[in-house]
Amino acid sequence: MNPNELHEERLATTDEFGHRVYLYPEDVKGKWKIRRSWVYGFLIFLFMVVPWIHFKGQQIILLNIPARKFVFFGETFFGHDAPFLIFILLSFVLLMGFITTVWGRVWCGWACPQTVFIQAIYTKIEKWTEGPARRRQKRDAGPWTIDKSVRKSLKWLLFLIVSVHLSHSFLGYFVGTRELLALSFQAPSENLTLFFTMLFFTGLFLFDFGWFREQFCIIACPYGRFQSVMMDESSLVVAYDNKRGEPRREKHIAKEDEGDCVNCYQCVRACPTGIDIRRGASQLECIACTQCIDACDEIMLKVNKPQGLIRYSSEVELTGGKTKWIRPRSVAYGVFLVLVLGAFFFSLERRQDLSVSFIRIGSAPFQEIEKGLEILNQYSAKIDHHGSEPLQIVFQVEEPRIRIITQRVPTLVKKGHGSIGLFIRFHPEILENGSKKVFIKVYDQDSEGKLNYLTEKEVNLVGPF
């Protein structure tokens, strides 16, 4: 039985008992590999460099989950800015949908971190320490020797070093690169939570990129399941030209009747997920990495046949039709993407640089300082400041019988999210049936002491009925 010819319902990564079959993809050469290498290098460069870039005084991308602070290209969002965050996530989903309808699974083969790090770093380390694919396969099938042990140990040591570096770079997006660099020189006991988080992601990267690999794409990744919903017959896929390739070269087929496929299985041996691309273009396990294209093109050159037996194409084109780039599905994704982005930027433009809300605090709604003479209400002013310059906040109210007391006057508020505690003292005679609505005005005091009006908020003062 040919080991490359499997039942159509069986995965190449499992045997008949369901045990994992380890893959050893051939290292191919060709124009598509060169293009992917440039893309991979650029994406890894971005991943490493972007968190070190600061724009408008802040890290250009920062996802500080504990503080519920999210920074994207100079714009700061907080946990209560949920509509903006929903716009960002929805835009990403629609963008992925649009890309998939037009270019198929180009994300999986060209931009997914799973593919990028494995193909650009981990497999290169593996090849450098253990040799080409067939040599690795033969060595793994043989007994343990000193040479095998040394090579395996060196490989996993290098995997560990790379995984530690990747985990630190990844955490830089959530902690802040400069803060993380400073914390790295401290003892782990001083930042145990962050230290164990780093260990967790190091172990996760080591397990996934070093051992689990294609199993994530086949078993765990949800995108492979979504693609069938997003794609149609005009979506671009890596496909085998069945009309040109069949019937494959076999002993019982006359030479004048055979197709261009010589049945060498190089496309199968080069596939990182172990599929046979000749079984169909839209296979769930196909990640559109183009390795089968380069492998087939190399064989076609050797047998003096035109390249492109396996190529980027669409199901419509393979059946003799013409690929339609503008069609209802792609237009729908594109239109909704533009609408969501438009709503996001419109809302962002209308967002005020300063947002203030007064929240009553304290164990009791009010306190009587001197019975019948003065009442005290305690508040916390929650402030979201999105402007570029810090503010010197001053609170005022027009009613002369009301006093606002803060710890500092004015109170410095930098860009971001903060709070100011304040006491409001007033004479009970201003109350009507135990309450009184007043407007607190918020000012910014400049260096010369001039007050610049910012906003005002309504507050309901309470006291004895």
Secondary structure, 3 states (H helix, E strand, C coil): CCCCCCCCCCCCCECCCCCECCCCCCCCCCHHHHHHHHHHHHHHHHHHHHHHCEECCEECEEEECCCCEEEECCEEEECCCHHHHHHHHHHHHHHHHHHHHHHCCHHHHHCCHHHHHHHHHHHHHHHHHHCCHHHHHHHHHCCCCHHHHHHHHHHHHHHHHHHHHHHHHHHHHHHCHHHHHHHHCCCHHHHHHHHHHHHHHHHHHHHHHHHHCHHHHHHHCCHHHHHHHHCCCCCCEEEECHHHHCCCCCCCCCCCCCCCCCCCCHHHHHCCCCCCHHHCCCCCCCCCCCHHHHHHHHHHHHCCCCCCCEEEECHHHHCCCCCCCCCHHHHHHHHHHHHHHHHHHHHHHHCCCEEEEEEECCCCCCEEEECCCEEEEEEEEEEEECCCCCEEEEEECCCCCEEEEECCCCEEECCEEEEEEEEEEECHHHCECCEEEEEEEEEEECCCCCEEEEEEEEEEEECCC
